[in-house]
């Protein structure tokens, strides 16, 4: 990879996403990177702004061994150690590479839940998300290129084009949508296998343009917790805790998922949804509007931004748009509504706002560019 592209990406992460200032403490956490060049450039960039870089390198193969041998005592201790470190940070940059996206596929669900409850939840949901300026991104690897059905070289070009987008312009384009959502009470969504309604009245609306995720491009809120009713059939696969789920279907009654299925993975799916009380309620609803991301590749940070998509998320709500739901789960599941994926409609207070992935109001037309 060309050094200039990595340096540009590091600059976006430090200056735009985290807005690092002198004297701040910045955690740089990296998983399975094939090269340490980006980490080095991030350290240079953070230190160059008078801040303090702290680096943590992790291996998914090692994490698999930790999860397989998980006990409540071990996961609690790991969570306490990392909570102590995270509580001292002002910003967090997480870079997630992978040599094998299914590294955790053979870890039993009860072991994964121990790590989620005692390690992930207190460190990331309890401290990192609400208390730091943070950003998370994937790193281009051969396994990601394979999942995207692209050559490694072509995928690297695609990755840097998407991740170093004009986020300032994206932010401007999102403002009218955020304003419209802020005035909306009731939402209805239709698509093949989907007829879903819920309220977003009184919930904050948050436009995202490179501040927390790279790549970025979404506008999110949350449903009123007990207002979700109807059915949804997601048309985008999801790799969660090492298992790939396809064609997930949910039926809701008064906000709760009362029926869930995903073919041969139905039992595993219901095990995740039964991990705590909040996992069967929705913590986030978001419209994807990064039109440079056009097709799914079993990577949530990319798939949830696809132009013409939305994600409806079982589990924990973000503090910025808090409907009161709490869970160790936060699982962004994606439904694409462009014509090649079956189309679909989104109504705000009875008015058709988006059809087959394209926004209809005049002031939202910039969000269709490149779709």
C-alpha positions as CSV (number, residue, x, y, z in Angstrom):
1,X,0.0,0.0,0.0
2,X,1.2,3.5,-0.8
3,X,2.4,5.3,2.3
4,X,0.6,8.5,1.3
5,X,-2.8,6.8,1.5
6,X,-2.1,5.4,5.0
7,X,-0.9,8.8,6.1
8,X,-4.1,10.4,4.8
9,X,-6.2,7.8,6.5
10,X,-4.4,8.4,9.8
11,X,-5.0,12.1,9.4
12,X,-8.7,11.6,8.9
13,X,-8.9,9.4,12.0
14,X,-6.9,11.7,14.3
15,X,-8.0,15.1,13.1
16,X,-11.5,14.6,11.8
17,X,-12.9,11.6,13.6
18,X,-11.3,12.0,17.1
19,X,-10.4,15.7,16.9
20,X,-7.4,15.0,19.1
21,X,-6.1,17.9,21.2
22,X,-2.9,18.5,23.0
23,X,-2.6,16.7,26.4
24,X,-5.3,14.1,25.6
25,X,-4.7,10.4,26.0
26,X,-5.5,8.3,23.0
27,X,-5.9,4.5,22.9
28,X,-5.0,2.9,19.6
29,X,-6.2,-0.7,19.6
30,X,-5.4,-2.9,16.6
31,X,-6.5,-6.5,15.8
32,X,-4.7,-8.8,13.3
33,X,-3.2,-6.1,11.1
34,X,-1.0,-7.5,8.3
35,X,1.2,-4.4,8.6
36,X,1.9,-2.0,11.5
37,X,2.4,1.0,9.2
38,X,-1.0,2.5,10.0
39,X,-0.4,2.1,13.8
40,X,3.0,3.9,13.5
41,X,1.4,6.7,11.5
42,X,-1.3,7.1,14.1
43,X,1.2,7.2,16.9
44,X,3.1,9.9,14.9
45,X,0.0,11.9,14.2
46,X,-1.3,11.7,17.8
47,X,2.1,12.7,19.3
48,X,2.4,15.4,16.7
49,X,-0.6,17.1,18.1
50,X,0.8,17.1,21.6
51,X,-1.3,14.2,22.8
52,X,-0.3,10.8,24.4
53,X,-0.7,7.7,22.2
54,X,-1.3,4.3,24.0
55,X,-1.1,1.2,21.9
56,X,-2.8,-2.2,22.4
57,X,-2.2,-5.0,19.9
58,X,-4.5,-8.0,19.8
59,X,-4.7,-11.3,18.0
60,X,-8.1,-12.9,17.2
61,X,-6.4,-16.3,17.4
62,X,-5.2,-15.6,20.9
63,X,-8.7,-14.1,21.8
64,X,-10.2,-17.4,20.5
65,X,-8.1,-19.3,23.1
66,X,-9.2,-16.9,25.8
67,X,-12.8,-17.3,24.9
68,X,-12.6,-21.1,24.7
69,X,-11.2,-21.1,28.2
70,X,-13.4,-18.3,29.5
71,X,-14.6,-18.4,33.1
72,X,-16.6,-15.7,34.9
73,X,-13.5,-15.0,37.0
74,X,-11.1,-14.7,34.1
75,X,-13.4,-12.5,32.0
76,X,-14.2,-10.3,34.9
77,X,-10.5,-9.8,35.6
78,X,-9.8,-9.0,32.0
79,X,-12.7,-6.6,31.9
80,X,-11.5,-4.8,35.1
81,X,-8.0,-4.4,33.7
82,X,-9.2,-3.0,30.4
83,X,-11.8,-0.8,32.1
84,X,-9.1,0.8,34.2
85,X,-7.1,1.6,31.0
86,X,-10.1,2.8,29.0
87,X,-11.4,5.0,31.9
88,X,-8.2,7.1,31.5
89,X,-8.6,7.7,27.8
90,X,-10.0,10.8,26.1
91,X,-10.1,9.1,22.6
92,X,-10.1,5.7,21.1
93,X,-9.1,4.5,17.6
94,X,-9.9,0.8,16.9
95,X,-8.5,-0.8,13.8
96,X,-9.9,-4.3,13.1
97,X,-8.1,-6.5,10.6
98,X,-8.8,-10.2,10.3
99,X,-7.0,-13.2,8.8
100,X,-10.1,-15.3,9.2
101,X,-13.6,-13.8,9.7
102,X,-14.8,-17.1,11.2
103,X,-12.1,-17.3,13.9
104,X,-14.7,-17.6,16.7
105,X,-17.0,-20.0,14.9
106,X,-16.3,-22.9,17.2
107,X,-16.4,-20.9,20.4
108,X,-19.5,-22.1,22.4
109,X,-22.2,-19.5,22.8
110,X,-22.1,-19.5,26.6
111,X,-18.3,-18.8,26.4
112,X,-18.9,-15.9,24.0
113,X,-21.6,-14.5,26.3
114,X,-19.2,-14.5,29.3
115,X,-16.8,-12.4,27.3
116,X,-19.6,-10.1,26.1
117,X,-21.0,-9.6,29.6
118,X,-17.8,-9.2,31.7
119,X,-15.3,-7.9,29.2
120,X,-16.9,-6.2,26.1
121,X,-19.9,-4.6,27.8
122,X,-18.1,-2.8,30.8
123,X,-15.2,-1.7,28.7
124,X,-16.8,-0.6,25.4
125,X,-20.5,-0.1,26.1
126,X,-19.9,1.1,29.7
127,X,-16.9,3.4,29.2
128,X,-15.6,3.8,25.6
129,X,-18.8,4.7,23.8
130,X,-20.2,7.2,26.4
131,X,-17.0,8.7,27.7
132,X,-14.5,8.9,24.9
133,X,-14.3,10.4,21.4
134,X,-14.0,7.2,19.4
135,X,-13.7,5.8,15.9
136,X,-13.6,2.2,14.7
137,X,-12.6,1.0,11.2
138,X,-11.7,-2.2,9.4
139,X,-8.3,-2.7,7.8
140,X,-8.1,-4.0,4.2
141,X,-7.0,-7.7,4.2
142,X,-7.1,-10.5,1.7
143,X,-10.0,-12.1,3.6
144,X,-12.0,-8.9,3.3
145,X,-11.2,-8.8,-0.4
146,X,-12.4,-12.4,-0.8
147,X,-15.6,-11.6,1.1
148,X,-16.2,-8.6,-1.3
149,X,-15.4,-10.9,-4.3
150,X,-12.6,-8.6,-5.3
151,X,-8.8,-8.9,-5.9
152,X,-6.7,-7.7,-2.9
153,X,-5.3,-4.8,-5.0
154,X,-8.7,-3.7,-6.2
155,X,-10.2,-3.9,-2.7
156,X,-7.4,-1.8,-1.3
157,X,-8.2,0.9,-3.9
158,X,-11.9,0.7,-3.0
159,X,-11.2,0.7,0.7
160,X,-9.2,4.0,0.6
161,X,-11.6,5.7,-1.8
162,X,-14.5,4.9,0.6
163,X,-12.7,5.6,3.8
164,X,-11.2,8.9,2.8
165,X,-14.4,10.3,1.4
166,X,-15.4,14.0,1.5
167,X,-17.0,13.8,5.0
168,X,-17.5,17.5,5.2
169,X,-19.8,17.4,2.1
170,X,-21.5,14.3,3.4
171,X,-22.3,16.1,6.6
172,X,-24.0,18.9,4.7
173,X,-26.0,16.5,2.6
174,X,-27.3,14.7,5.8
175,X,-28.6,17.8,7.5
176,X,-32.0,18.0,5.8
177,X,-32.6,14.3,6.4
178,X,-31.8,14.7,10.1
179,X,-34.1,17.7,10.3
180,X,-36.9,15.7,8.7
181,X,-36.4,12.7,11.0
182,X,-36.4,15.0,14.0
183,X,-39.9,16.2,13.0
184,X,-41.2,12.7,12.3
185,X,-43.4,10.7,14.7
186,X,-44.3,7.5,13.0
187,X,-42.3,5.3,10.6
188,X,-43.5,2.5,8.3
189,X,-41.2,0.3,6.3
190,X,-42.2,-2.2,3.6
191,X,-40.0,-4.6,1.6
192,X,-40.3,-8.3,0.5
193,X,-41.2,-10.1,3.8
194,X,-41.2,-6.8,5.7
195,X,-44.1,-4.6,7.0
196,X,-42.9,-2.8,10.1
197,X,-44.1,0.2,12.0
198,X,-42.7,2.1,15.0
199,X,-42.4,5.6,16.5
200,X,-39.3,7.8,16.7
201,X,-41.1,10.7,18.4
202,X,-39.0,12.5,20.9
203,X,-35.8,10.5,20.2
204,X,-32.6,12.5,19.1
205,X,-31.5,12.1,15.5
206,X,-27.7,11.8,14.9
207,X,-26.1,12.3,11.5
208,X,-22.8,10.5,11.1
209,X,-20.1,11.6,8.7
210,X,-16.8,10.1,9.8
211,X,-16.8,10.9,13.5
212,X,-17.3,7.4,14.9
213,X,-17.0,4.9,12.1
214,X,-14.8,4.8,9.0
215,X,-16.2,4.3,6.4
216,X,-19.2,6.4,7.5
217,X,-22.5,7.6,6.1
218,X,-25.6,7.1,8.2
219,X,-28.3,9.0,10.1
220,X,-29.5,7.2,13.2
221,X,-32.0,7.4,16.0
222,X,-33.9,4.7,18.0
223,X,-37.5,3.6,18.0
224,X,-39.6,4.2,21.1
225,X,-38.8,1.0,22.8
226,X,-42.2,-0.7,22.9
227,X,-43.6,0.8,19.7
228,X,-42.1,-1.7,17.1
229,X,-44.7,-3.9,15.6
230,X,-44.8,-6.1,12.5
231,X,-42.3,-8.2,10.6
232,X,-38.9,-7.8,9.0
233,X,-36.9,-10.0,6.8
234,X,-33.3,-8.9,6.4
235,X,-31.7,-9.5,3.0
236,X,-28.0,-9.0,4.0
237,X,-26.0,-11.7,5.7
238,X,-24.3,-10.9,9.0
239,X,-21.2,-12.5,10.7
240,X,-21.7,-12.2,14.5
241,X,-19.5,-13.8,17.1
242,X,-18.0,-16.0,14.4
243,X,-21.3,-17.3,12.9
244,X,-22.7,-16.3,9.6
245,X,-26.5,-15.6,9.7
246,X,-28.6,-15.4,6.5
247,X,-32.2,-14.3,5.9
248,X,-32.9,-13.4,9.5
249,X,-36.6,-12.9,10.1
250,X,-38.1,-11.2,13.2
251,X,-41.7,-10.7,14.3
252,X,-42.3,-7.9,16.8
253,X,-45.1,-7.3,19.3
254,X,-45.1,-4.1,21.3
255,X,-41.3,-3.7,20.8
256,X,-40.3,-7.2,21.6
257,X,-39.0,-9.8,19.1
258,X,-41.5,-12.6,19.8
259,X,-40.3,-14.8,16.9
260,X,-36.9,-15.1,15.3
261,X,-35.5,-17.5,12.6
262,X,-32.4,-17.8,10.4
263,X,-32.5,-21.2,8.7
264,X,-30.0,-23.7,10.3
265,X,-28.8,-21.0,12.7
266,X,-32.2,-20.3,14.3
267,X,-31.2,-21.9,17.6
268,X,-27.9,-19.8,17.7
269,X,-29.9,-16.7,16.8
270,X,-32.4,-17.2,19.6
271,X,-29.5,-17.9,22.1
272,X,-28.1,-14.5,21.3
273,X,-31.5,-12.8,21.7
274,X,-32.0,-14.6,25.0
275,X,-28.6,-13.4,26.4
276,X,-30.4,-10.7,28.4
277,X,-33.8,-8.9,28.6
278,X,-32.8,-6.1,26.3
279,X,-31.5,-8.2,23.4
280,X,-35.1,-8.8,22.1
281,X,-35.7,-5.0,21.9
282,X,-34.4,-2.5,19.3
283,X,-31.7,0.0,20.3
284,X,-31.1,1.7,17.0
285,X,-32.6,2.5,13.6
286,X,-30.4,4.0,11.0
287,X,-30.6,5.0,7.3
288,X,-27.4,4.2,5.3
289,X,-26.4,6.9,2.8
290,X,-22.8,6.2,1.7
291,X,-23.4,5.6,-2.0
292,X,-19.8,4.5,-2.6
293,X,-20.6,1.4,-0.6
294,X,-22.8,-0.6,-3.0
295,X,-22.9,-4.2,-2.0
296,X,-22.6,-6.3,1.2
297,X,-19.4,-8.1,2.2
298,X,-20.2,-9.6,5.6
299,X,-18.6,-6.7,7.3
300,X,-20.9,-4.6,9.4
301,X,-18.9,-1.4,9.4
302,X,-19.2,-1.4,5.6
303,X,-22.6,-3.1,5.1
304,X,-24.5,-0.8,7.4
305,X,-23.5,2.3,5.4
306,X,-24.7,0.9,2.0
307,X,-26.6,3.6,0.1
308,X,-30.3,2.7,-0.1
309,X,-30.1,0.5,3.0
310,X,-31.2,0.8,6.7
311,X,-30.2,-1.2,9.8
312,X,-32.5,-2.1,12.7
313,X,-30.5,-3.1,15.7
314,X,-31.4,-5.6,18.4
315,X,-29.8,-4.6,21.7
316,X,-28.2,-1.7,23.4
317,X,-29.2,1.9,22.6
318,X,-26.5,4.6,22.2
319,X,-26.5,7.4,24.8
320,X,-26.9,10.0,22.0
321,X,-30.3,8.5,21.0
322,X,-31.3,6.6,24.1
323,X,-34.7,4.8,24.2
324,X,-33.8,3.2,27.5
325,X,-32.9,-0.2,26.2
326,X,-29.8,-1.9,27.8
327,X,-28.1,-5.0,26.6
328,X,-24.7,-6.6,26.1
329,X,-25.9,-7.1,22.5
330,X,-25.7,-4.4,19.8
331,X,-26.2,-6.2,16.5
332,X,-26.6,-4.0,13.4
333,X,-28.7,-6.0,10.9
334,X,-29.1,-4.6,7.4
335,X,-31.9,-4.5,4.9
336,X,-31.1,-3.1,1.4
337,X,-34.0,-1.5,-0.5
338,X,-32.4,-0.8,-3.9
339,X,-34.2,-2.5,-6.9
340,X,-31.6,-5.3,-7.3
341,X,-32.3,-6.3,-3.6
342,X,-36.0,-6.3,-4.0
343,X,-36.9,-2.7,-3.4
344,X,-39.0,-1.2,-0.6
345,X,-40.5,1.9,0.8
346,X,-40.1,4.1,3.9
347,X,-42.9,6.4,5.0
348,X,-42.6,9.2,7.5
349,X,-46.0,10.1,9.1
350,X,-47.7,8.5,6.1
351,X,-45.7,10.3,3.4
352,X,-43.5,8.2,1.1
353,X,-39.9,9.5,1.7
354,X,-37.7,6.8,0.1
355,X,-38.6,4.3,-2.6
356,X,-36.3,1.6,-3.8
357,X,-33.4,3.2,-1.9
358,X,-33.8,6.7,-3.4
359,X,-35.0,9.7,-1.4
360,X,-38.0,11.5,-3.0
361,X,-38.1,15.0,-1.3
362,X,-36.3,17.7,-3.3
363,X,-34.0,18.8,-0.5
364,X,-32.8,15.2,0.0
365,X,-31.7,14.7,-3.7
366,X,-28.0,15.1,-2.9
367,X,-28.2,11.9,-0.9
368,X,-29.0,10.0,-4.1
369,X,-25.8,11.1,-5.9
370,X,-23.9,8.1,-7.0
371,X,-26.6,5.6,-6.0
